[in-house]
């Protein structure tokens, strides 16, 4: 999702990541979680292709569903507002 020049690969990466992010998130080390959250927000900002950008937003939303109830992604609200 972050490195490919091919928009189809970025798109499919988002689709698959959205499906597995909940299952894998709490298995990641804490520092990797922080890097991943930052990367998702940065990729959303930088993505030029609308359909890919929407799918990055879907990944962010799936992750936010896990983290917001526990107040574990305060940076997301800073980013939005």
C-alpha positions in Angstrom: 0.0 0.0 0.0 2.8 2.4 0.8 5.5 1.6 -1.7 4.0 0.3 -5.0 3.7 2.5 -8.0 0.8 0.4 -9.3 -2.5 1.8 -8.0 -4.1 -1.7 -8.4 -1.6 -3.2 -5.9 -2.2 -0.3 -3.5 -5.9 -0.7 -3.8 -5.8 -4.5 -3.2 -3.5 -4.0 -0.3 -6.0 -1.8 1.3 -8.9 -4.2 0.7 -6.9 -7.1 2.3 -5.6 -5.0 5.1 -9.0 -3.8 6.1 -10.2 -7.4 6.4 -7.3 -8.6 8.6 -6.4 -5.4 10.6 -8.6 -6.3 13.6 -7.2 -9.8 13.9 -3.5 -8.7 13.7 -3.5 -5.4 15.4 -3.0 -6.5 19.0 -0.3 -9.0 17.9 1.9 -6.1 16.7 4.5 -4.6 19.1 3.5 -1.2 20.4 6.1 0.7 18.4 4.9 -1.0 15.2 1.4 0.0 16.0 2.5 3.6 16.3 4.4 3.5 13.0 1.4 1.9 11.3 -1.1 4.5 12.5 1.2 7.3 11.3 1.8 5.5 8.0 -1.9 5.1 7.4 -2.6 8.8 8.0 0.3 9.9 5.8 -0.7 7.6 3.0 -4.2 9.0 3.1 -2.8 12.5 2.8 -0.3 11.6 0.0 -2.5 9.2 -2.1 -3.4 10.8 -5.5 -5.9 8.2 -6.7 -9.4 8.7 -5.3 -10.5 5.1 -5.1 -7.3 4.1 -3.3 -7.7 7.0 -0.9 -11.2 5.9 -0.1 -9.9 2.4 0.6 -7.2 3.7 2.9 -9.9 5.6 4.7 -11.7 2.2 5.1 -8.6 0.7 6.7 -8.4 3.7 9.0 -12.1 3.3 9.9 -11.7 -0.4 10.7 -8.7 0.4 12.9 -10.5 3.3 14.5 -13.4 1.0 15.5 -10.9 -1.0 17.6 -8.9 1.9 19.1 -11.3 4.9 19.6 -13.4 3.2 22.3 -10.3 2.7 24.3 -8.9 6.2 23.5 -5.9 4.7 21.8 -5.7 6.9 18.7 -6.0 10.5 19.9 -3.9 11.6 16.9 -6.7 10.7 14.6 -8.8 13.5 16.0 -6.0 16.0 15.6 -5.6 14.9 12.0 -9.4 15.2 11.3 -9.8 18.6 12.9 
